[in-house]
Each structure stands twice: as C-alpha cells, then as structure tokens.
Amino acid sequence: MTTLYVANCTKQTRLFTYMFVENPKPFHHKILAGTQIKIEGSDFEIDQIVKQHEIYGMQLADKVTKGFSGLAYRLNKVISLDAIQAGFSQKDQEIIDT
C-alpha cells in the first residue's frame, strides 16, 4: 500500500481528477488553496495517478523550481507547510520578476 500526498500550492481551489485503467470512472478530490489530500492505493494505482498529472506539471515537492505549476506531490510522507508556502512564494516572485 502506497500513500500519495498532493498539495495545492496555488491561491485557488483545484479539482484533482484521475482515472484507473481498469475503472474508467473518474475520481475527484477538491483541494483547497494551501492544503493537501491523501490518496491510498497500490503501487500501480498511485503510479497511474502520478503519470496522469506529471504531464500537466505536477512535480515532486522536493523538486519544485521556477515555473512551478502549483500541484506538488510526495509519496508516503506528508508535504510540509513550508514546502506549500514555498509554492505560493514562487508564484508571487515570478509575477514580480516579470
């Protein structure tokens, strides 16, 4: 069993949607600004979810850099408040720099 934590580092609510190969019914989770959700599943299921969202910019919380999309993830460990706030600050700093 693997646990996926997904943090919303934006200042708006995000709807996190994913599907599994064996069950095409979409699953939805609302992630409020600055919060995170927890999804538990098999290694295969969690890998499917991550691959569905990495192509849209979701990144490992430890690798957030300039151009960050706003969703960060970590496996089997809660994402710290500092990391979520860094996502907020990253976006604000990019706006100031442009």
C-alpha positions in Angstrom: 0.0 0.0 0.0 1.3 3.4 -1.0 0.1 6.8 0.1 0.2 9.8 -2.3 0.0 13.3 -0.9 -0.9 16.0 -3.3 -0.6 19.7 -2.2 -2.2 22.7 -3.9 0.4 25.5 -3.7 -1.8 27.9 -5.6 -4.2 30.5 -4.2 -7.3 29.0 -5.7 -9.2 25.7 -5.2 -8.2 22.9 -7.6 -10.3 19.9 -8.6 -7.9 16.9 -8.7 -9.3 14.3 -11.1 -7.9 10.9 -12.1 -8.9 7.5 -13.5 -7.6 4.0 -13.4 -7.1 1.7 -16.5 -9.4 -1.0 -15.1 -12.1 1.5 -14.0 -12.7 4.4 -16.4 -15.0 6.2 -13.9 -13.2 9.4 -12.9 -12.5 10.2 -9.2 -12.5 13.8 -7.9 -11.0 15.4 -4.9 -11.3 19.1 -4.1 -8.0 20.6 -2.9 -8.4 24.0 -1.2 -5.7 26.6 -1.6 -2.7 25.8 0.6 -3.9 22.3 1.6 -3.2 18.7 0.6 -5.1 15.5 0.1 -4.1 11.9 0.8 -4.8 9.0 -1.6 -4.0 5.5 -0.7 -3.7 2.6 -3.2 -1.4 0.0 -4.6 2.0 1.0 -6.1 0.5 0.5 -9.6 -2.6 2.7 -8.9 -0.5 5.5 -7.4 1.9 5.4 -10.3 -1.0 5.8 -12.7 -2.2 8.8 -10.9 1.2 10.5 -10.8 1.8 9.8 -14.5 -1.6 11.3 -15.4 -0.7 14.6 -13.7 3.1 14.9 -14.3 2.4 15.7 -18.0 0.4 18.7 -16.7 3.2 20.0 -14.5 2.7 18.2 -11.1 6.1 17.9 -9.5 7.7 16.1 -6.6 7.6 18.5 -3.7 11.4 18.3 -3.3 12.0 19.4 -6.9 9.8 22.5 -7.2 11.7 25.1 -9.2 10.9 28.2 -11.3 7.9 27.6 -13.5 6.2 25.5 -10.9 2.6 24.6 -11.9 1.0 24.7 -8.5 0.5 21.0 -7.6 3.2 19.1 -5.8 3.3 15.5 -4.6 5.1 13.2 -2.3 4.9 9.5 -1.6 4.4 8.1 1.9 5.2 11.4 3.6 3.1 14.5 4.3 4.2 17.6 2.5 5.4 20.2 4.9 3.7 23.6 5.3 7.0 25.2 4.4 7.0 23.5 1.0 3.4 24.5 0.3 4.2 28.1 1.2 7.3 28.0 -1.0 5.0 27.3 -3.9 3.0 30.4 -3.0 6.1 32.5 -2.8 7.5 31.0 -6.0 4.5 32.2 -8.0 4.5 35.6 -6.3 8.1 36.1 -7.1 7.7 35.1 -10.7 5.0 37.7 -11.1 7.2 40.4 -9.5 10.1 39.4 -11.8 8.1 39.8 -15.0 
